[in-house]
Amino acid sequence: MRYLLISLITVTVLATVSLGWLFDMVYAQYQQENRSVTTIEMAEGIGRDLATVIDSTSNINEFLSHWPTNSQYTIYINELEEVALPRALMEQLMQGELVNLETQHSQLLHFYLSNKQQILVFEFPRLSQASKYTDQQYMLTLSFYVSLVLLFLIWAYPLLKQLSSLRKAAKSFGNGKLDEQISTHSVSYIRDIELEFNTMAKRINSLVGDVKLLSTAVSHDLRTPLARIRFGLDTLEEVEDSAQRIRLQQKLGKDVDEMTSLVEALLNFARLDQQTLTLKKVPVELTQLLNECIDSKQCDTVEISFNCNEQQMTANADRHYLKMALNNIIQNAINYGQSRVNVDIDVEGDAFVVRVSDDGEGIPEKMREQIVKPFIRGVRGGAGHKGHGVGLAIVKRVLDWHNAVLVIGDSHELSGAEFKIVFPKNN
């Protein structure tokens, strides 16, 4: 919207100033070209010639007797004492200058006859100065406003086109096409709105996908333990042996624990999905944080090694959520690895890069985009591993909050999966 406002002000100012200057120049040029044929100047020229002739003739009355009586131009002679003019105008006359006076219906040109010591008055119908160039002024004014409107239409056409595209996209989105996106350009007037619309559409599409996955996960993962509990309760009613009853009760307890684990996973993911979440970013020493995560994940079946080329790597982040993401990604490597997990951190350009790799079966390339979605589980690698498929979804969401990038690939050293986190220094 800032670009829209700036461009609107710029077009308005430039169009008004430039077109006004252009038409002023055209009008001035036209005035100059047609200046010699104006009626008022012709009358002034005739009056000066008459004043020269009358001032040099000896018989003024005879000259005046030959002037046509039916002409709209009238001349008469006044004595100096008979002319009631202000002193300033009299001095102007004495210096040989023309004095032009107007009445309601006529125009009077006064000339001083120096030889006769008299005043010549040349009278003719008053010229309408307001309508002198009426047609020309109307045409120039009309041309000015037409040009101004055309310039605004030229400016507004891209805006109208972009608004039309936005309307079509919004209509398609409302009809259920949730993957609808708007093509954005760097010089778009409403680029901010287009970007916000694309972000909104992507967000809603993601939420709808999460809901579908959630319904699938709940229907599958809850229905199975519920069916086992129902079957166990029915069996428990028929069993009289105390030892067998204890074993059945233990199985029922495990099914309840599995359901509780799933509900907790769903709640954790739902909390991360809240828009009101506020990150508390503080300087976090990444090497120390990774050491804490690795220490809490040590196990007898998997060896975890940590490599760091630099001792101090500090980034601005929410320590609690970043630790949650790192714990999840390391735990995922332990679950799907066979016997070894490598954790490396290094500096590459303007980013810290964390690599977590394992010696498991890896992740097929076609599943790498899907594996970070909630309730999507990969190929089971570790013996006895159970999960609900929200660990990597939590990792992805936390990294998005920190403007970090998660890249899934193959580990060249361990031949399993490699999760690379690119964390910007200036976050």
Secondary structure, 3 states (H helix, E strand, C coil): CHHHHHHHHHHHHHHHHHHHHHHHHHHHHHHHHCHHHCHHHHHHHHHHHHHHHHHHCCCHHHHHHCCCCCCCCEEEEEEHHHCCCCHHHHHHHHCCCCEEEECCCEEEEEEEECCCCEEEEEEEECCCCCCCCHHHHHHHHHHHHHHHHHHHHHHHHHHHHHHHHHHHHHHHHHCCCCCCCCCCCCCCCCHHHHHHHHHHHHHHHHHHHHHHHHHHHHHHHCHHHHHHHHHHHHHHHHCCCHHHHHHHHHHHHHHHHHHHHHHHHHHHHHHHCCCCCCCCEEEEEHHHHHHHHHHHCCCCCCEEEEEECCCCCEEEEEHHHHHHHHHHHHHHHHHHCCCEEEEEEEEECCEEEEEEEECCCCCCHHHCCCCCCCCCCCCCCCCCCCCCCCHHHHHHHHHHHCCCEEEEEECCCCCCEEEEEEEECCC
